[in-house]
């Protein structure tokens, strides 16, 4: 681009190209003149030639001047056209810009209105959503508080249970306490199954041995002893064994310990003429009872041979209920005389009631007959009253029966 004053011309414009060509030609002539002048001293012919060239150059310069004038006129025309075009373009652009500004303002107003409506709708939805979320949050917090309260109660129960488990572990880790635990469990079961007068706890026998529980059954079979001690050390060793060899060794040791305990019960608590010919060995654990029957059936049979029956809490309750039935039957036999006497008195009362009922039946029948006679007489009296009520005295003739007494007027 070429800027001359306030006018700007492009390189592709024909006027610019023509001006550039003319300037180039002038520059070339000047160069030739300078070259010719330098060589003027060497050749006269060159001077003549230069003169002719100068004449020609003068003509060319005249032509170039005419072209420059024409170029200046063309440039002025182009400048005027461009000025007019710029004015028209500016006016068109200003009108278009005003129109665009009006459209933009209108659209901005519409967008602002739509945005306001959208914002209002969004606020309403947000209010509803926040309100619903608030209610849901409140409800969730309430439920959470209830669940936390439940968890707190469960945690308290778990802590209490943990304490109970630790206490139970302390009990089971001590042999003396473990024996007391078995006795307490046996006492609880016996007290629920039998009347208080039908058993004795920690009863001392004639041989000086003390039984955990003595159930007073009638002869036969006689009082029967329940022992609540058990060699749990051998079972704990068996439960703690990991390898098969260790388990086999511990199982044999458990069987031997149970056999020794069965023998001790047989020797201490089976006294002829004082106790029954059998005793019960109470196990306070269903797991140990099941393990003995599953793994050591020969030990259980050895207990049968020694007349020592191994019972668990469940089977002990069933056995005690059977003993309760035996005690009830024995009491019934003891009270048989009283029952027969009561039955005789009951029979006599029934005879008296039958006699009184017969007499009452006779009285009731007689009363019924009397009532029937009274009703019959009342019926006859009613009929006679009706006949008298319907009787017409004026139909009597003068020569009627003289026995009829006429009715005289008063005072006649």
C-alpha positions in Angstrom: 0.0 0.0 0.0 1.2 3.6 -0.8 -0.2 6.6 1.2 0.1 10.1 -0.4 -1.4 12.6 2.0 -4.8 11.3 3.0 -5.0 9.0 -0.1 -4.0 5.4 0.0 -3.2 3.5 -3.3 -2.7 -0.2 -3.7 0.2 -1.7 -5.7 -2.2 -3.4 -8.1 -3.8 -0.1 -9.1 -2.9 0.7 -12.9 -2.1 4.4 -12.1 0.4 3.3 -9.5 1.9 0.8 -11.9 2.2 3.5 -14.7 3.8 6.0 -12.3 6.3 3.4 -11.1 7.2 2.5 -14.8 7.7 6.2 -15.6 9.9 6.8 -12.6 12.0 3.8 -13.6 12.5 5.1 -17.1 13.5 8.5 -15.8 16.0 6.9 -13.5 17.4 4.8 -16.3 17.8 7.9 -18.5 19.6 9.7 -15.7 22.0 6.8 -15.3 22.6 6.7 -19.0 23.3 10.5 -19.1 25.8 10.2 -16.2 27.5 7.3 -18.0 27.5 9.3 -21.3 28.9 12.4 -19.7 31.7 10.4 -18.1 32.6 9.1 -21.5 32.2 12.5 -23.3 35.9 13.3 -23.0 36.8 10.2 -24.9 34.6 10.5 -27.9 33.0 13.4 -29.7 30.7 11.0 -31.3 29.5 10.1 -27.9 28.7 13.8 -27.3 26.6 13.9 -30.5 25.0 10.7 -29.5 24.3 12.1 -26.1 22.8 15.2 -27.6 20.6 13.2 -29.7 19.7 11.1 -26.7 19.1 14.2 -24.7 16.7 15.5 -27.4 15.0 12.2 -27.4 15.0 12.2 -23.6 13.5 15.7 -23.6 10.7 14.4 -25.8 10.3 11.4 -23.5 10.2 13.8 -20.6 7.5 15.8 -22.2 5.6 12.6 -22.8 6.2 11.6 -19.3 5.0 15.0 -18.1 1.8 14.6 -20.0 1.5 11.0 -18.6 2.1 12.4 -15.1 -0.6 15.0 -15.6 -2.9 12.4 -16.9 -1.9 10.2 -13.9 -2.5 13.0 -11.5 -6.0 13.5 -13.0 -6.7 9.8 -12.8 -5.4 9.7 -9.2 -7.6 12.6 -8.3 -10.6 10.8 -9.9 -9.8 7.6 -8.1 -9.3 9.6 -4.9 -12.7 11.3 -5.3 -14.3 7.9 -6.1 -12.7 6.3 -3.1 -13.8 9.2 -0.9 -17.3 8.9 -2.1 -17.2 5.1 -1.7 -15.8 5.5 1.8 -18.6 7.9 2.6 -21.2 5.6 1.3 -19.6 2.6 3.0 -19.4 4.5 6.3 -23.0 5.6 6.0 -24.1 2.1 5.1 -22.0 0.7 8.0 -23.5 3.3 10.4 -27.0 2.4 9.3 -26.2 -1.3 9.6 -24.5 -0.8 12.9 -27.5 1.1 14.2 -29.8 -1.7 13.0 -27.6 -4.3 14.5 -27.4 -2.3 17.8 -31.2 -2.1 17.8 -31.5 -5.8 17.2 -28.9 -6.6 19.8 -30.7 -4.3 22.3 -34.0 -6.0 21.5 -32.4 -9.4 21.9 -30.7 -8.4 25.0 -34.0 -7.2 26.4 -35.7 -10.5 25.4 -32.8 -12.4 26.9 -32.9 -10.4 30.0 -36.7 -11.0 30.3 -36.2 -14.7 29.7 -33.3 -14.8 32.1 -35.5 -13.1 34.7 -38.3 -15.6 34.1 -35.8 -18.5 34.2 -34.2 -17.2 37.3 -37.6 -16.8 39.0 -38.6 -20.3 37.9 -35.2 -21.6 39.1 -35.6 -19.9 42.4 -39.1 -21.4 42.9 -37.8 -24.8 42.0 -34.8 -24.3 44.2 -37.1 -23.3 47.0 -39.3 -26.3 46.5 -36.2 -28.6 46.2 -34.6 -27.0 49.2 -37.8 -27.3 51.2 -38.2 -31.0 50.2 -34.5 -31.6 50.8 -34.9 -29.9 54.2 -37.8 -32.2 55.1 -36.0 -35.2 53.9 -32.8 -34.2 55.7 -34.8 -33.6 58.9 -36.5 -37.0 58.5 -33.1 -38.6 57.7 -31.5 -37.0 60.7 -34.4 -38.1 63.0 -34.0 -41.7 61.7 -30.2 -41.4 62.0 -30.6 -40.3 65.6 -33.0 -43.2 66.3 -30.5 -45.6 64.7 -27.7 -44.1 66.7 -29.7 -44.5 69.9 -30.3 -48.2 68.9 -26.6 -48.6 68.2 -25.8 -47.0 71.5 -28.1 -49.5 73.3 -26.7 -52.3 71.3 -23.2 -51.1 72.1 -24.1 -51.0 75.8 -25.5 -54.6 75.5 -22.4 -55.7 73.7 -20.2 -54.2 76.4 -22.3 -55.9 79.1 -22.1 -59.2 77.2 -18.4 -58.8 76.8 -18.1 -58.3 80.5 -20.3 -61.4 81.0 -18.1 -63.4 78.6 -15.0 -62.3 80.4 -16.6 -63.3 83.7 -17.5 -66.7 82.2 -13.9 -67.1 80.9 -12.7 -66.3 84.4 -15.1 -68.9 85.8 -14.1 -71.6 83.3 -10.4 -70.9 83.7 -10.6 -71.8 87.4 -11.4 -75.4 88.3 -13.1 -74.5 91.6 -15.2 -71.7 89.9 -16.0 -74.0 87.0 -17.4 -76.6 89.4 -19.4 -73.8 91.0 -20.7 -72.8 87.6 -21.9 -76.3 86.9 -23.5 -76.5 90.3 -25.3 -73.2 89.7 -26.6 -74.3 86.4 -27.7 -77.7 87.9 -29.5 -75.8 90.7 -31.3 -73.6 88.2 -32.5 -76.6 86.2 -33.5 -78.7 89.2 -35.4 -75.8 90.8 -37.5 -75.3 87.7 -38.3 -79.0 87.2 -38.9 -80.3 90.8 -40.7 -79.1 93.9 -38.4 -77.6 96.6 -39.2 -80.4 99.1 -38.3 -83.2 96.6 -34.5 -82.5 96.4 -31.6 -81.4 98.6 -28.5 -79.5 97.5 -25.1 -80.3 98.9 -26.5 -83.3 100.7 -24.1 -85.2 103.0 -24.3 -89.0 102.7 -23.6 -91.6 105.4 -20.0 -92.2 104.0 -19.2 -88.5 104.5 -19.3 -87.6 100.8 -21.2 -84.6 99.8 -23.5 -84.8 96.7 -24.2 -81.7 94.6 -27.9 -82.7 94.4 -29.9 -85.5 96.0 -33.3 -86.2 94.5 -35.6 -87.9 97.0 -37.2 -90.5 94.9 -39.4 -93.3 96.6 -38.2 -96.9 96.8 -37.7 -98.2 94.2 -35.4 -96.8 92.9 -34.6 -94.6 96.0 -32.8 -91.2 96.3 -30.6 -90.6 93.3 -27.4 -88.4 93.2 -26.6 -85.8 90.5 -23.0 -84.8 90.3 -22.1 -81.5 88.5 -18.3 -81.9 88.3 -16.6 -82.8 85.1 -12.9 -82.9 83.9 -13.0 -79.9 81.6 -9.2 -79.6 81.4 -9.0 -82.8 79.3 -11.8 -81.4 77.0 -10.1 -78.0 76.7 -6.8 -79.8 75.7 -8.7 -81.8 73.1 -10.4 -78.6 71.7 -7.0 -76.8 71.6 -5.2 -79.6 69.7 -4.4 -78.7 66.1 -2.9 -81.7 64.4 -4.6 -85.0 64.0 -2.0 -86.8 66.2 -2.5 -84.2 69.0 -6.2 -84.6 68.7 -6.0 -88.4 68.9 -3.8 -88.2 72.0 -6.1 -85.5 73.7 -9.1 -87.6 72.8 -7.7 -90.7 74.5 -6.8 -88.5 77.6 -10.4 -87.2 77.6 -11.8 -90.7 77.5 -9.5 -91.8 80.4 -10.5 -88.7 82.5 -14.2 -89.4 82.0 -13.7 -93.0 82.9 -12.0 -92.0 86.1 -14.8 -89.6 87.0 -17.4 -92.2 86.3 -15.6 -94.6 88.6 -15.4 -91.9 91.3 -19.1 -91.2 91.1 -19.9 -94.9 91.2 -17.8 -95.4 94.3 -18.9 -92.3 96.2 -22.6 -92.0 95.5 -23.9 -95.5 95.0 -24.6 -96.7 98.5 -26.8 -99.8 98.9 -29.9 -99.2 101.1 -29.3 -95.4 101.1 -29.3 -94.3 97.5 -30.5 -95.6 94.2 -28.4 -98.1 92.3 -27.6 -95.4 89.7 -26.4 -91.8 89.5 -26.3 -88.9 87.1 -23.2 -87.1 85.8 -24.3 -83.6 84.7 -22.5 -81.8 81.9 -23.2 -78.0 81.7 -22.4 -78.0 78.0 -24.3 -79.5 75.1 -21.1 -79.4 73.0 -19.2 -81.7 75.4 -22.2 -84.0 75.6 -22.4 -84.3 71.8 -18.6 -84.8 71.5 -18.6 -87.6 74.0 -21.5 -89.5 72.2 -19.9 -88.8 68.8 -16.2 -89.5 69.6 -16.3 -91.7 72.7 -19.3 -93.9 72.6 -17.4 -96.6 74.4 -17.0 -94.2 77.4 -20.7 -93.6 77.4 -21.3 -97.4 77.4 -18.8 -97.7 80.3 -21.0 -95.2 82.2 -24.0 -97.4 81.5 -22.1 -100.4 82.8 -21.2 -98.5 86.0 -24.8 -97.3 86.3 -23.7 -93.7 85.9 -25.8 -91.8 83.2 -24.3 -88.8 81.5 -26.8 -86.0 81.0 -26.7 -82.5 79.4 -28.9 -79.6 80.4 -31.5 -80.7 77.9 -31.5 -84.4 78.8 -31.3 -83.5 82.5 -34.5 -81.5 82.2 -36.2 -84.4 80.5 -34.9 -86.8 83.2 -36.1 -84.5 86.0 -39.5 -84.3 84.5 -39.7 -88.1 84.5 -38.7 -88.0 88.2 -41.4 -85.4 88.8 -44.0 -87.8 87.4 -42.6 -90.6 89.7 -42.8 -88.3 92.7 -46.4 -87.4 91.8 -47.3 -91.1 91.5 -45.7 -91.9 94.8 -47.6 -89.1 96.5 -50.8 -90.4 94.9 -50.0 -93.8 96.4 -49.3 -92.3 99.8 -52.5 -90.5 99.8 -54.5 -93.4 98.4 -56.2 -94.0 101.9 -57.2 -90.4 102.2 -58.5 -90.5 98.6 -60.6 -93.7 99.3 -62.0 -92.0 102.5 -62.8 -88.9 100.5 -64.4 -91.0 97.9 -66.6 -92.8 100.6 -67.7 -89.5 102.0 -68.4 -88.2 98.5 -70.5 -91.4 97.8 -72.5 -90.7 101.1 -73.0 -87.1 100.0 -74.3 -88.3 96.6 -76.7 -90.7 98.4 -78.1 -87.9 100.6 -78.5 -85.7 97.6 -80.4 -88.5 95.8 -82.7 -89.0 98.8 -83.4 -85.3 99.1 -84.0 -85.0 95.4 -86.6 -87.9 95.6 -88.4 -86.1 98.4 -88.3 -82.9 96.6 -89.7 -84.6 93.5 -92.6 -86.0 95.6 -93.3 -82.5 97.0 -93.1 -80.9 93.6 -95.5 -83.6 92.1 -98.0 -83.1 95.0 -97.7 -79.3 94.6 -98.4 -79.8 90.9 -101.5 -81.9 91.5 -102.7 -79.2 94.0 -102.2 -76.5 91.5 -104.0 -78.5 88.8 -107.0 -78.9 91.2 -107.0 -75.2 92.0 -107.0 -74.4 88.2 -109.9 -76.9 87.6 -112.0 -75.3 90.4 -111.2 -71.8 89.1 -112.3 -72.8 85.6 -115.7 -74.2 86.9 -116.2 -71.1 88.9 -115.5 -68.9 85.9 -118.0 -70.8 83.8 -120.7 -70.5 86.5 -120.1 -66.7 86.7 -120.5 -66.4 83.0 -123.9 -68.2 83.1 -125.1 -66.0 85.9 -124.0 -62.9 84.1 -125.9 -63.9 81.0 -129.1 -64.9 82.9 -132.4 -62.9 82.0 -134.8 -62.6 85.0 -137.7 -60.9 83.0 -138.3 -64.0 81.0 -139.7 -65.8 84.0 -143.5 -66.5 83.8 -146.0 -65.6 86.6 -146.9 -69.3 87.0 -143.3 -70.2 87.1 -141.8 -72.2 89.8 -143.1 -70.9 93.1 -139.8 -71.5 94.5 -138.5 -68.5 92.6 -138.7 -65.5 94.9 -139.9 -62.4 93.0 -138.0 -59.2 93.3 -140.0 -56.6 95.1 -139.4 -52.9 94.7 -137.6 -51.3 97.5 -139.8 -50.5 100.4 -142.7 -52.7 99.1 
